[in-house]
Amino acid sequence: MTDTIRPLSKELQEKAIAELNENPSSIREDIDHIKEWLRKQPHLNPRMDDQFILTYLRGCKFSLEKTKAKLDGLYTLKPMLPEFFSNRDPFDKNIQHLLKLGVILPLTKVASPDSPRVIIMRPALVDPSPTALETFFKLNLMIADIIVKEDDQFVICGLMLFQDLTGMSLSHMTHMNPTITKKSMTYFQEAHPSRPKDLHFFNIPSFFDTILGIVKPFMKEKLQQRIHAHKTSKIDDMYKYIPKSILPEEYGGDAGPTQNLIDYWKKKVEDHASWYKEDSQYVSNESKRIGRPKTAGDIFGIEGSFRKLNVD
């Protein structure tokens, strides 16, 4: 194995073998196969580093064909989503505003060596406006890129989303733009190696069923069964899924104040400023694709149906 690949802990390696079909003895061969395929795609300007390709292999459970499709989706979708991928400047005032609020906070601790990465989202802190919602999705993808790049726990064990709806208003709901939501969900379906496990809603508002009605069409039945709603008075129910030991104090946890997470992720995103600029070059040039070029209409449609999330 090459030194460009991070070694795994014993627990993560065992999980990768058991759940992702990983065979340590054939990883080099699998990576080289994908590299050779990428070189033969005239329309792609792809990342060729081993760790990145291995991340996608793991996200696709080492199906070579699924990995090729997802990587092609990544480079194809990026230039079609300028609202998410253009001007990814951590010091942009709108990005800075959301970073300081702490609207997306992956937890730095995990429940066990082979547990999913928990990500807290606080969408109600976002101003109820179309521009702010778009920036929220943009920051979500910026942070997701960092996690995919650095976090083997996330890649191998999956993620658990904890949506804190404290302060959610009807104004927020009316600005849940279905077009932007569809684009975001399509990206995560077609181009991202994440593996969603559970979706928790905390401090649900009275109109939660309406919100759920907007979200559910994006989900397969398996993920719908993994939705858990927690009322504030039932906060103890949440600890069945997310232990207190990894949660911030504001959620009754033992992992310090939320501000620590806010400061950590603000600095982490800012430290990736040059990386975001460098990453912008890795896209598809559809004029060079063999066969018919793909268009935004092909992928998103005009009125087309929502694609469903992959869940394993």
Protein Blocks (a to p, Z undefined) as FASTA:
>chain_A
ZZkbccddfklmmmmmmmnopafklmmmmmmmmmmmmmmmmkbccdfbfklmmmmmmmno
opaklmmmmmmmmmmmmmmmmmlmgopafkbmklmmmmmnopaccdfbdfbfkbccdddd
dfklpccdfklmmmmmmmmmmmmmmmmmmmmmlmmnopaddddfehiafklmmmmcfklm
mmmmmmmmmmpcbdcfbdcdehiafklmmmmmmmmmmpcfklmmmpccddfklmmmmmmm
mcfklpcfklopanbpfklmmmmmmmmmmmmmmmmmmmmmmccdfklpgcjdddfklmno
mmlccdddddZZ
